[in-house]
Amino acid sequence: MPILHVVYFVCNPLPAAVLGGLFTLSLIVGFGLRRRAKHSVRCSVYGALGGVFDKSMAGF
């Protein structure tokens, strides 16, 4: 996650930790929702990761 490294060196560790925490939280929630929908573990991991990247790149 290069953006976290840039934020860490330009600002301070707090915003980088917040961004990392939001990424991790989104990944965990996406994984949990997919598992509740009876997807396989592999599908849940790939889908949650893809969903997080999809939403994080929405502004570009």
ABEGO torsion letter per residue (X at the ends): XAAAAAAAAABBAAAAAAAAAAAAAAAAAAAAAAAAAGBBAAAAAAAAAAAAAAAAAAAX
